[in-house]
Amino acid sequence: MTVAALAARVQSGGPIRVQSQPSEGPAPKGPAFRETLTDAVGRVDAAQKTADAQVEAFIAGETDNVHDVTIAMNQAELHFQLLAEVRNKLLDGYQELMRMQV
């Protein structure tokens, strides 16, 4: 259905039927959403592990640089907070889709 036909149908108040059609163009370039999300979770995990390793090294007396340990802990916390906010937005979007009437 063309845009003009869809607009005419909306103005007339007639029913609108949307049919999914296979895309005929090339596949979109770039990483898939799943890969992006998996990569983000991996980065958060790596930041957490780095912070844990630095805290353990500080407690064991292997390092005395408190600033690096604090920075690593804050970075890990920020990474986790960002991931939690992204998750919350995704859940909000999903719940909004589920509330839509078809």
Contacts in CASP RR format, 6 or more apart in sequence:
PFRMAT RR
TARGET T0000
AUTHOR 0000-0000-0000
METHOD contacts of the structure
MODEL  1
MTVAALAARVQSGGPIRVQSQPSEGPAPKGPAFRETLTDAVGRVDAAQKT
ADAQVEAFIAGETDNVHDVTIAMNQAELHFQLLAEVRNKLLDGYQELMRM
QV
1 9 0 8 1.000
6 16 0 8 1.000
9 15 0 8 1.000
9 16 0 8 1.000
10 16 0 8 1.000
31 39 0 8 1.000
40 83 0 8 1.000
40 86 0 8 1.000
41 83 0 8 1.000
43 79 0 8 1.000
44 76 0 8 1.000
44 79 0 8 1.000
44 80 0 8 1.000
44 82 0 8 1.000
44 83 0 8 1.000
47 72 0 8 1.000
47 75 0 8 1.000
47 76 0 8 1.000
47 79 0 8 1.000
47 80 0 8 1.000
48 76 0 8 1.000
48 79 0 8 1.000
48 80 0 8 1.000
50 72 0 8 1.000
50 76 0 8 1.000
51 69 0 8 1.000
51 72 0 8 1.000
51 73 0 8 1.000
51 75 0 8 1.000
51 76 0 8 1.000
54 63 0 8 1.000
54 68 0 8 1.000
54 69 0 8 1.000
54 72 0 8 1.000
54 73 0 8 1.000
55 69 0 8 1.000
55 72 0 8 1.000
55 73 0 8 1.000
57 63 0 8 1.000
57 69 0 8 1.000
58 64 0 8 1.000
58 65 0 8 1.000
58 66 0 8 1.000
58 69 0 8 1.000
63 69 0 8 1.000
END
